[in-house]
Amino acid sequence: MRTEEEQVDALKRWWQENGKTLLLTLAVALALVFGWRTWQDRQAAEAANASALYQNLVQAVSLSLRGESADAQVATAEHLASTLKSDHEDSAYASLAALLMARVAVEQGQLDEALAQLEWVLSHEPADEQRIVATLRKARIMGEQGQGSEALALLDTLEPGSFEASYQELRGDLLLSDGKTTEARDAYRLAAQAAETAGVRPLLTMKLENLTAEEG
């Protein structure tokens, strides 16, 4: 059985052989823990900042659409959206900001600018819902610019999911503008069927009734 002095000597030898490694391991572990916490705190702070910017953007756009200091509010909205897209490029708020600014551009009749905003969304790997919304809006604008065939081809690449009603209604609009009344009616009917679970869509009902009446 070891004496107390032998045990102390053994402990000293073990520490000489393993102490540095143990201290290094502890230092790395602590650095990882504190680094992870710092990263989490930074992410939370960035998310909070992006959320605040987006809320201010929504307010500015809302005021501009109501005609309250419209030019100044649009300028504010453009600045906030640009900040979100540059400083929080990979966040959902940046894509939402671009979608919102596309709407503002449409309201101002700036369709090319609206398309540029939608292209920005689509080029940044958005969530499925944002991708579908951006694609539908892009197709509608293309139709308004006289690119109905291209818009329909774009829609053919899309799986609309829960946006089936909007998807089919837009197809109907594009087909109708291209003079394809029978196909447009079929698309409106599919849209009406899809809309049954989402609630009544008066404008869609009117489109379908008018087209059916015209065809006798």
N, C-alpha and C positions, 0 to 999 in steps of 0.2 A: 504494500500500500504506500502511495506517495506521501512524502512529508509535505507540510504546508509550503516549505521553501521550494521544493521540487515543483509543486503545482504553480507557484508564482513564476518560476523560471520557464515552465512550459507555456504559460500564458504569454509571457514576454516574447518567447520565440514565435508563438503563433501570430502575435500582433506584428512582429517584425516582418513575418512572411506574408501576412494577409491584410494588415491594417490599411495600407495605401489603397488596395483594391476595394476594401469595404467602404472607405471614405469616398472613393471615386463613384462607386455604385450609388451610395446615398445621395451624393451631390447630383448625379444624373437624374435620379428618381425625383428629387425635390425640384429640379429644374423643369422636368416634364410636367409635374403637378402644377407648379406656378405658371408655366408657359401655357398649359391648357386652360387654366382659369383666366389668364390674361387674354387669350384668344377668344374665349367665350364672352368675356366682358366687352371686348372690342366689337364682336359680332352683334351683341345686344345693343350697344351704343349706335352702331351703324344702322341697324334695323329701325331703331327708334328715330334716328335722324331722317332716314328715308321716308318713314311713315309721316313724320311732321311735314316734310317737304311736299309729299303727295297731298296731304290734307289741305295745305295752303294752295296747291295747284288747283284742286277741285273747287275751292272757294273762289279763286280768281276766275276760273272758267265759268262757273255758275253766274257770277256777277256780270261777266262780259256778255253772256247769252241773254241776260235780262236787260242789257243795254246800260248798265251802271258803269260810267267811265270806261266804256268798252275798249278803247284803244290802249289805255293805261293798264287795264286788267289783262288784256291779251299779251302785252309786253311783259307783264309780271309772270304770266303763265308760261310764256316762251322761255324766260330765264330759269324758272323753277324746273321746267321739263328738261332743259339743257343740263342743269346741274344734276338732276337725277340720272340722266343717261350717261353723264361723264363720270360722276363720283360713285354711282351705285349701279353700274352697267349690268351686272349679273342678277340684280334683284327683280322680283316681280313688279315692284313699284315703277321701275324704269319702263318696263313694257306697258304697264297701265298708263303711264304718263304719255307715251308715244301714241297709244290708242286714243287717248283723250285729245291730244293735239291734232290727230288726224280728223277728229270730229270738228274741232274748231276750224281747221283748214277748209273742210267741206262747207261749213256755215259761211265762210268768207268767199266761197267760190274758187278756192285755190286747190284744185283737184290734184295737180302734180305734187304739191307739197303734202297733201293727204296721203298720196301713194308712197311718197318718200318715208313718211312716218310709219306706215304699215310695213314697208319693206324692212325698216329698222327692226321692228318687232319680229318679223319672220326670220331675220338673219341672226337673231340672238337666242335661238333654241328656247322659245317660250313654252309655258305649260300648255297642255293640249287645248284647254278651253280658250286661252288667249290666241293660240295658233288658229283655231277654227274661226273665231270672231274676226281676226285680222284678215284671214283669207276671204271670208264672206264679204267684208267691207271692201277689200281690194277688188273682188269680182264685180261688185255693184258699181264702183267708180269706173272700172274699165268699161262696163256697159254704158254708163253715162257719157263716156268719151268715144262711143261708137265702136268699141272693140267687143261686141257681143259674142262673136265666135270664140275669141281668145278667153273671154270670161267664162264661157260654158266649159271650155277645155280645162280651165283652172279648177272649176267646180268638180269636174270628173276625177280629179286627183284627190279629192277630199272625202274623208269619212266623217260625216257631220255629227254622229252620236246624238246627244240630247238636243242638238240644234237642227234636227231633221225638218221641222216645220219651216224655220227660216230658210234653210237650204233649198227646200222644194219650192217655196214661194219665190225666192230669187231666181231659181231656174225658170219658173213660169214667167216671170217678168222678162227675162232675157229672151226666152223662146218667143214670147208674144211680140217683143220689139223686132224680132227677126222674121215675123210673119208666120210663125209655126203655131197656129192657133190650137190645133188638135193636141199637139205635144204640150203646149202651155196649159191647156185645160187639165190634162192628165197630171201635170206637175202640181197644179193648184189643188187637185183632189187629194193627191198624196200629202200635200201640206196640210190640208184640212183634217185628214185622218190623223196625222201626227200631232196636230194642235188640239185634238179632243182631250188629251190628258193634260195639256198645259193651259187650258182655258180658251175662251172665245177670242177670235181674232177678227173683229168686224171688217177691217179693210180687206183681209183675205177672202172672207165670205162674199163681199161686194164684188171683188175681182172675178171670183168663180161664177157668181150669178150673172154678172154682165156678159161674160164670155159664153156661158151656156145659152143665154137669151139670144145673143148675136148669131149663134149657130143654129138656133131654132130648135 
